[in-house]
C-alpha cells in the first residue's frame, strides 16, 4: 500500500484535478450479511492482491471536511462510467495517515478498502476465488 501525491488535497467534493493522486491497495475486503435465524450476521472475505489495485484521486471524495484527531480519513468512492462519475455507496476507503515532524512528511500507516455485496453474489465470488486459489496452488506443486 502506498499513496502517490497529496491525498489531503482531496475535499468533500469529487474533482478531476485530483487525478494525479494515486492510492495503491494490497487487499480488498468483501462484505455481506445474511439472516441467521432472527438476526443478520456479517461475513467478510479478505483477498490479498498480487497486483495492487490503484484508485485515482478523481474517483475519491472525503466524507468529512473536519480534520480527524486520530489521522483516519474516510473516503467516498466513485466509479467511472464512460465520462460520468457515479458514487458507489457499496465501496468504502479508510486511510490512516501519520505526520513525521522530523522529515516534514505525511506517511500512510494503514489502508482499508471494503466492497459490500448482496449475499448470493458474495457466496458465488468467494467460491470462485477459492477454486482459483486452489488451482494456482495445485499448479505450483512439483512432482517429486
N, C-alpha and C positions, 0 to 999 in steps of 0.2 A: 504494500500500500504506500502510496505517495501522492503528493499534490504538487502540481507544477502551476506557477502563477500565484496571485494573491487571492486566496479563497475568501478573505474578509472583505473584498470589494463587492461581493455579491450581496444584493439587497433583497428586500421582500418582494420586489417586482422582477420577474424574469426579463433578461435583457440580452440581445445579440452581442453586445460589446464585450461580454464575458467569455467569448469562445476560446480565448487563449488560456483560460483556467482549465486544467485537466485533473480529474481525480481518478487514480488507478486503484482498483479494488481487487483483493486476492480471494475474496469469498462472497457468496450470496447466501442469505438465509431465507428459505421459502417457508411461509407460514400459512396455516389454515386452522380452522376449528370445526369440530363436529360434535353433534349431540351424543352424549354418553348418559343414557337414562334421561334424567330431567335437566341436566346441566350441560353447557358447552365446555369442551375440553380443548385446549390449544395444543397444536402439534407443530413441530418445526423440523426442517431438514436442511442441514448445512452442506453447501457444495464448495469445495476448495477448487479454485480455478487454476488450470495450467497456464493459460494466458490471461493476464489481468483484464478486467472489464474497465473501459475508460468512459467516464461520464464527463462531458464538457460543461463549462460554466453557463453556457447559453441554455442548458436544459435544467438549470437549478434556480431556486429562489429560496431565501431564508424564510423560516416560519415566523420568527420574531425579530423585530429590529433592535430589541434590547440586547446588550452585551451580557452573556451569561457569566455568572460568577465562577462556575466550575470549568469554563472553557469548552463546554459541549454545545455544538451547534446542530440544529435540526434543519433539514432542507426539504422542500417540496421538489419532486422530480417530474419533469415534463418529457413526454415522448414527442419526437419529431415525426409528423405525418405529412409528407410532402414538404410544403413550405410553412405549414402550421405547427405550432407548439401546443400540445394538449396536456393539461395537468393530469397525472396518473395518481389518484389517491391510494392505489394499492402498492405504491413504491415509496419507501422511506430511506433517507440517508442521514446518518448521525456521524459527525466528526468531532473528535476531542482534540483541541489544539492547546499547546503549552508555549509560553513565551520564554525564550532563553535570553536573559538580560545581558549576559557576558558577550554573546555572539550577536545580539540585537536581531534575533531571528525567531519566527513563529514556526513551531515544529508540530507535525501531525503525530499524535501519540496513539490514536486508535480510530478505526473506521468501522461502521456497521451499516450494511445495506440489506434491506429486507424487502421481499416481494410477497404480498398476500394473495392467495389464490382460493378459488372455490374448492371444496373438499375432493370432488371427483377428479378435477384437473390435477390437484396436488398428488393424489394417490397414483394416477397414471404417470405423472412426471417422476415421482420417486421410484416407481417400479422400473421404468425405462432407464433411469440413471443408475440404479443398482445393477441391472443387466449389463449396461455398457461398462461399468466399473469391473464387473466380474469377467467380461470378455477381455478387457485390457490386461487384467491380472493373469488370466489363463494364457494369453499370447506371450506374456512376459516370462513364463517359465521355460526353462531349457530342459531338454531330455538328457538324462544322465546315465 
